[in-house]
Amino acid sequence: MRSSIIRHGALVLALLLALAGCGHRGSRSGQADAGQTLGPEGQGLGGSCAGQQSFLIGSGLYDITGPAAEVGMMGYVELEQQTAGIHQRLRSRAFVIASPCNGKRVVFVSADLGMMFQGVKQQVVKRLRDTFGGLYSDENVLLSATHTHSGPGGYSHYALYNLSTFGFVPRNFEVIVDGIYQSIVRAHAHLGPGRITLAAGDLLDASRNRSPEAYRLNPPEERARYAYDTDKRMTLLRFTKDSGVEVGLIDWFAVHATSMGMKYRYISGDNKGYASYLFEKAKGTRYDATGETFVAAFAQSNEGDVTPNIHGGEDGGGEDDFESTELSGRKQYARAVALYESAITPLTGGVDYRHVYVKMDDVTVSPAFTGGTEGHTCPAAIGISMLAGAEDGPGVGHEGATCAAMHDVWSAFTCTTTTTPCQAEKPIVLEMGTMQPFPWSPEVLPLQLVTVGNVALVAVPFELTTMAGRRLRETVRARLAPAGVTEVVIAGLSNAYSGYIATREEYAKQEYEGASTHFGPWTLAALQQEFDGLARALREGTSVPPGPAPRELQGLQNHLRPGVLFDDKPLWGRFGDVFVDARESYARGETVRVTFWGGHPKNDPHIQGTFLRVQRRRGLFWDDVAYDWDWETKYTWRRGYCLPTLACSHVIIEWAIPQDAEPGTYRIVHEGDWKSGWDGRVRPYKGASRPFTVK
């Protein structure tokens, strides 16, 4: 999660300390689910699918852009970072992959979200079951977040992740759930025979390790096996129908989506969203299309200690939000283009999967995974260094506060009062796992292993550091390589979210990532143990027990912020009237800026629509040339005071004229909605600037 859980000074820090003192140890959650159907056992990985290269493939794309004003943003957990407009819309990118040879299928979704929370997965699967029966379930649906820090929050069912939004935000949750569901429905509808090809290669100069001292605590012989202290490998799958139609791609590269900083208040998919936009624009993707269109998913991997801001920066993000995002996004895009064009190695085999729920705060870890002594995980807790944040989002205090080397009075006090032996070096500032009536972060978590041909996807509900991801990959590879798996990918922030995972050695340093490892020093070892079991079952064709059921908290959410009461406008005007108009003419490279009297964007998020259009005149008609999801546009909402109610809104539309813009006559159109104070109805409106020329 951010680069810091809370950065709001002594008031919030005191609140966390008070809450930490009032928690009580909770009970075990839920009972085991009914058994899952996995098809014939004993066949093992491959089986009748050995050597097969035929798949059914389909992709789908849908808008998940939540409230564009006055909602706390998810990622940095900076209380002052409230949405105030849109730079680029957020999307859910879905792929359905089925193997005719064994009748199994999986769903992979990469969504432009800070985290993929458990409640979202639960509701998406529920809607899929209502639509398709037992075709899609927890076991074969994999939902992953890109980890953008520039999207609206309030969509978790656990309190820790709703602090900056002052509770649950129902509208944002519904937009996200429905958008992911709709993207999967579209991918299902577009299923057709095709093939999947693979390419992989390094992307250099696009990332660096933000906690190098912690990384260097890993064994020298282990570090010597790798050329870099972050994973530079980019892995890409290309999807092509037998008819020749290009379906899309999934690209995994480990890097934080923190090019935009904590002072940035526009909704944005950050560097991964921008890379997707560039690839989709080059392929002619239609975001408003209902039919099949090209989908480019730039998915997340083990990015826990990896920053995109190779040139530094303060207050999160790089030296310049837009330049940093463009730099990182274009590098990922350019490397993906090269891999896409060279992706000729076909995936062979079928589709298979294993899934289990694990009570992560109560795992006994075998000495085989701890280095010789039995280990145990702990009730979820965060350490002092989490409050300090990481370089991508500095907070309060400093990193590296440990009970092994207490640097200050604060550490000494915490280590002697709240820290437990189970959490070892961590000076606990908040034990979320013992809160009542239920924990502040989930402890019953989904672990999922998916194989698509000879590629294995390790879906984890955490942010793994570079070396933690490498160790987990090697654990899975050791089990599956004899069965023909050649590529193992960490699919990070998948199906739920519960903090970071650092190696045992990194954990001892208690940098931000170690302090954010909720379940203690043996969390990675526990994860390796569980995935070793999943990989063994997958290879041997045996089933696994489903594990304890996670909580269903859908009906137990509180939201403190009111919605829009009503919208107002000047007595002499109408909604959509221009307050500040465009000039008569502009040159390429200049920015057009028009201000309208408008309504609050919470009234309607314009899903699959737009709040703005840049139009060029062609004869008697106006053609759209840009929308609110385009890189060169910005939609801004501000409170615009007017008598007598002070409930007016200013909507500012900006268009940075591209250097290759076609000369001619243009205008800016704003589309919005206003809410009546008399009957509570929401009504649409539209306004347009004066025509202007681009020379």
Steps between C-alpha positions, in 0.01 A plus 500: 500500500649834460788584560363591851192399690440836655689820456283743686701577808444460870118495493467190285802342667335542839179350362686193379673459834171526685342243275799271533449492874133403485521195272428149622598169352237378257370151434552279198288602205253286312460136416635305207315535171359210310751319278592644164471321168833466325424237240659156488768449763825317444546638148755759608621814328488458125330163469279493191605859424870424455629672187170671423518860371130573449303719741175689510584863573300817550566847642280770647543860609284714730508832685555494881549874558340594832400839646722770350468749787517503880592136560824398671745332266633148556872433526687773681231532770559873510190659656528815290522304173137513391388446141456825310470389140607254232819481300442148372214258566556173683427171322447133576673279243379140494607184320319167495717204402358150451669178393284269283727207587384484864195728511648737760513877486639793696438872520784750536418863575739791536316801643623858540461495878720565801416160646269211420294464816334179612149645503537593133600144407209358701241717328645451151491122542146517637382688190683259270331207672161669465567538127695186407422252776808303606712591198698764692594485868763605754719219373532607135451879518821699558456872565816714517558872568757716320562692826436852372507747789274745315154345519210560740495279811243384751430166330642262763291321762782536755552816708876539451457570130212744539669740744583766241145493358329521841325173435349298220404670170206297356498671158869427440465138615206444264679659204803276555305177555268555206782611270712193572195277459408666169854464366488125574156466341638664185807276497272197534282620212808544277639148554631338184773261384848645511852467623717660765864581438768600747793741505713623789798729539660757727387862536788704639507857631132496595519404867722501807492348847370749755630294799846390384642462852231248591555316172873472574423308820397202289774232477790602271487168317131555427552857378786382280254295295336818372644787298277767654333583831160524328340264248553646153326217317185588310277207402238542227224278368355580157146385417400446135186341359532231234323749272797734537323747732737641763323453832749669730789445738587454866833645608654451847774731627582571865490872577290719728235716335618805694619731225218732604563641848288540811413861418350395168120505510397386153381146433769317305614146422857628558785346299330165435172662401689730265687208343168322441356818347796540262480140379122507463513832317753357256270202440188714451320388817150645539421560866134563421466186286267216598664255261846346505788743524872470576588480873851568636540409868820620669474294816682514833754257642736497804544877518522532881837678515507627139450867410457644149652830608855438388583871523360543850231742612329625814156450653449186295522471126790627295641846449202587281180292515417513129856467373575212739185314400566555131862389537417175681189425295675552167791277601263219593299557182807502271641179648158334477473596132832329429397188694155494337654506154744222591250280688512187286551228763162325542367398839448125513276304734166572661349720766498392864484659845500446876362736763494497879404733784762521774471654846828686461528604865504137616736302277756264646796500262715193449876528563546415131385855417653691793856378482490245779260604776122489508335839447157647556311796358344771719186712536524782245690807618692792353822649629618853566691516173177463304401843628827634363404392150737418218681727256194502274292654778687623809304513823563560870832400659764280339538149366704231672356524853548155654487337840844354430654847478273757660583842359274718711266519798203426278645166388601412854150571631332298224739207528432465872122548491329388178747282312453121517774234484330362187563826310868490598682825410184691410401786738121465466303820459166335415390138529215491247453126535361513853244775451136430583240420382724396210856583392584822321668305219422151367680195633316222310659552161481336155805338343462396137721321250401504131670335205434607142696258288858508623458831689416503871338803670558526875216721626573657839298755703818683599774727374812282488846650503737408219678219687179374661351463153809321374489247783131432448548457126780251559283302743228465237747442217666214685166316517368582152808504278507117480143520367598740220448846654765733361383843619385593853348846554401669825155658459509751785215670685257226393157398635544681835753723676687481830823698481851409400728196523873541555759226542601406854828687454328813366241482776776533762597842358141628547502730203155597376445164329599295806286710733211447258533119505189439706536141614854507634847385397394158368230622262701430186594154627131431567416613149767277349369205699140555385591548134726195512187303591293662226770432241533139609122450472496664157783283373349178636140581406368485858257733673572724797272578798332839448605636840302727735238729349582872500259744660211649305486866613296651220213610725712628789657812348480857626542809287536836668518747212167619360419495132407802292208684663431719198675706232454870443591755234494878464148642484559639154645187344456133418700186571756465223541874447856617441661696782842548335508438125769395255704751304436548131810311385786281623819350368600136531659433839283756680229403751134591457325559832124552537301532825131406520231535765433134570377229733679268739654193330369279781156537344600265218850362429423471126611138486589404142452868422690826541475836674661681207540493125746688286332542162619612156263648245461311175253682281166518685603243764729475801723192530641382836880498512568459875321394820561505876712183479752648257844599623474856366176584686415580862162529670509701825221556754514791745258658738373816327337733746184684405212654692281412672589135574875463439427163336629584154768311309765608253603239243829575327578321175857511367636378169875505436501529122720224354781597267339292226150647542328565170451874437137612503211618714443332838285529810491355854180325612419415862235241592386472860209451739343717767287406800185690586442614856123487446436143387846342536507400133823498301477656155756517217632822349744597228705808421744606228775757467526749219656359181874564479763437239815293526772624268 
